[in-house]
Amino acid sequence: MKKTIKQAAGMLTALLLCVCCNTGWSQQTKSSPAPAVEQKVYVDNERVRVAELTFKPGAESANMARPFRVSRAIKGGRFVRIYADGRKEEGQYKTDEVKVLEASPAYILKNVGDDDLVLFLVYLKK
């Protein structure tokens, strides 16, 4: 009888250790959500939207189509555009670089650099 109780206690202890270790492991391996993109809107009317976007490392924009726009990098960095079909385009902004970008289909812009990426954008609505 004592032997059976010791075996049962040993199995229960082993089971508890497995459950505790697996719970701790799964909590450590869960990926945290990407940081939010900080957006400061200066002008938003029927003709134009002017905004400053700050992408922390790992931050991702919303998945949306974009109109014709002019972009200036206040602080440059590396990024990747991720399209709905899975296609990826890597790119880079140098500080103070200005780009004129045509209207584009929906994509996510993700900061893949080690520092903030800060863009000043002027979207033309008409």
Kinemage of the C-alpha trace (Angstrom):
@kinemage 1
@onewidth
@group {chain A} dominant
@subgroup {mainchain}
@vectorlist {calphas} color= white
{ca met a 1} P 0.000 0.000 0.000
{ca lys a 2} L 2.792 2.416 0.935
{ca lys a 3} L 4.527 1.587 -2.333
{ca thr a 4} L 1.360 2.416 -4.327
{ca ile a 5} L 0.926 5.738 -2.510
{ca lys a 6} L 4.581 6.660 -3.152
{ca gln a 7} L 4.212 5.780 -6.851
{ca ala a 8} L 1.001 7.796 -7.129
{ca ala a 9} L 2.624 10.762 -5.366
{ca gly a 10} L 5.640 10.535 -7.685
{ca met a 11} L 3.430 10.464 -10.781
{ca leu a 12} L 1.363 13.380 -9.491
{ca thr a 13} L 4.515 15.411 -8.849
{ca ala a 14} L 5.848 14.628 -12.317
{ca leu a 15} L 2.509 15.570 -13.860
{ca leu a 16} L 2.398 18.878 -11.964
{ca leu a 17} L 5.959 19.688 -13.060
{ca cys a 18} L 5.094 18.965 -16.692
{ca val a 19} L 1.991 21.162 -16.546
{ca cys a 20} L 3.816 24.018 -14.803
{ca cys a 21} L 6.808 23.865 -17.129
{ca asn a 22} L 4.652 23.711 -20.260
{ca thr a 23} L 2.541 26.661 -19.096
{ca gly a 24} L 5.656 28.732 -18.413
{ca trp a 25} L 7.197 27.697 -21.731
{ca ser a 26} L 4.108 28.591 -23.743
{ca gln a 27} L 3.884 31.999 -22.065
{ca gln a 28} L 7.512 32.696 -22.930
{ca thr a 29} L 7.158 31.647 -26.565
{ca lys a 30} L 3.941 33.551 -27.305
{ca ser a 31} L 4.757 36.443 -29.576
{ca ser a 32} L 3.729 39.813 -28.284
{ca pro a 33} L 1.690 42.036 -30.565
{ca ala a 34} L 3.577 44.463 -32.787
{ca pro a 35} L 3.925 47.967 -31.337
{ca ala a 36} L 1.340 50.444 -32.575
{ca val a 37} L 2.247 53.093 -35.130
{ca glu a 38} L 2.096 56.555 -33.589
{ca gln a 39} L 0.279 59.005 -35.824
{ca lys a 40} L 0.055 62.783 -35.512
{ca val a 41} L -2.377 64.348 -38.003
{ca tyr a 42} L -1.706 67.987 -38.909
{ca val a 43} L -4.364 68.514 -41.608
{ca asp a 44} L -7.247 66.314 -42.731
{ca asn a 45} L -9.797 67.810 -45.107
{ca glu a 46} L -11.545 66.898 -48.371
{ca arg a 47} L -8.413 67.510 -50.483
{ca val a 48} L -5.404 66.428 -48.415
{ca arg a 49} L -4.262 64.566 -45.315
{ca val a 50} L -0.947 65.538 -43.714
{ca ala a 51} L 0.425 63.299 -40.980
{ca glu a 52} L 3.601 62.240 -39.202
{ca leu a 53} L 3.936 58.507 -38.579
{ca thr a 54} L 6.392 56.980 -36.123
{ca phe a 55} L 7.122 53.277 -36.508
{ca lys a 56} L 8.886 51.741 -33.508
{ca pro a 57} L 11.045 48.697 -34.353
{ca gly a 58} L 8.644 45.911 -35.328
{ca ala a 59} L 5.654 48.242 -35.668
{ca glu a 60} L 3.220 47.568 -38.517
{ca ser a 61} L 0.745 49.850 -40.247
{ca ala a 62} L -2.825 48.900 -41.008
{ca asn a 63} L -3.396 46.838 -44.153
{ca met a 64} L -4.905 49.418 -46.507
{ca ala a 65} L -4.706 50.844 -50.010
{ca arg a 66} L -2.930 54.182 -50.247
{ca pro a 67} L -3.604 57.156 -52.519
{ca phe a 68} L -0.991 59.225 -54.350
{ca arg a 69} L 1.333 60.647 -51.708
{ca val a 70} L 4.585 62.437 -50.984
{ca ser a 71} L 6.702 61.056 -48.167
{ca arg a 72} L 9.666 62.606 -46.348
{ca ala a 73} L 11.755 60.615 -43.884
{ca ile a 74} L 12.312 62.683 -40.776
{ca lys a 75} L 14.270 59.724 -39.413
{ca gly a 76} L 15.263 57.022 -41.884
{ca gly a 77} L 15.264 53.274 -41.509
{ca arg a 78} L 14.574 49.899 -43.120
{ca phe a 79} L 11.080 48.613 -43.856
{ca val a 80} L 9.197 45.874 -45.660
{ca arg a 81} L 5.886 46.169 -47.497
{ca ile a 82} L 3.744 43.041 -47.129
{ca tyr a 83} L 0.983 42.713 -49.743
{ca ala a 84} L -2.204 40.665 -49.408
{ca asp a 85} L -0.914 38.083 -51.901
{ca gly a 86} L 2.118 37.409 -49.671
{ca arg a 87} L 4.583 39.351 -51.824
{ca lys a 88} L 7.162 41.349 -49.868
{ca glu a 89} L 9.195 44.384 -50.912
{ca glu a 90} L 12.126 45.511 -48.807
{ca gly a 91} L 13.113 49.146 -48.804
{ca gln a 92} L 14.918 51.862 -46.963
{ca tyr a 93} L 14.483 55.555 -46.291
{ca lys a 94} L 17.491 57.739 -45.661
{ca thr a 95} L 16.968 60.634 -43.273
{ca asp a 96} L 15.546 63.667 -45.163
{ca glu a 97} L 14.851 61.570 -48.277
{ca val a 98} L 11.700 62.535 -50.186
{ca lys a 99} L 9.724 60.020 -52.279
{ca val a 100} L 6.723 60.527 -54.542
{ca leu a 101} L 4.585 57.394 -54.400
{ca glu a 102} L 1.755 56.505 -56.761
{ca ala a 103} L -1.518 55.089 -55.483
{ca ser a 104} L -1.011 51.476 -54.431
{ca pro a 105} L -3.018 48.384 -53.477
{ca ala a 106} L -3.394 47.411 -49.843
{ca tyr a 107} L -0.245 46.482 -47.925
{ca ile a 108} L 1.237 46.499 -44.444
{ca leu a 109} L 4.349 48.606 -43.853
{ca lys a 110} L 6.593 47.096 -41.166
{ca asn a 111} L 9.680 48.671 -39.611
{ca val a 112} L 12.369 45.974 -39.737
{ca gly a 113} L 15.176 48.248 -38.544
{ca asp a 114} L 16.625 48.644 -35.063
{ca asp a 115} L 15.522 52.285 -34.629
{ca asp a 116} L 12.358 54.325 -35.082
{ca leu a 117} L 11.273 55.153 -38.635
{ca val a 118} L 9.573 58.560 -38.755
{ca leu a 119} L 7.752 59.624 -41.928
{ca phe a 120} L 6.012 62.883 -42.812
{ca leu a 121} L 3.281 62.089 -45.360
{ca val a 122} L 1.063 64.210 -47.562
{ca tyr a 123} L -1.824 62.200 -49.053
{ca leu a 124} L -3.731 63.774 -51.951
{ca lys a 125} L -7.414 62.868 -51.834
{ca lys a 126} L -8.548 64.418 -55.139
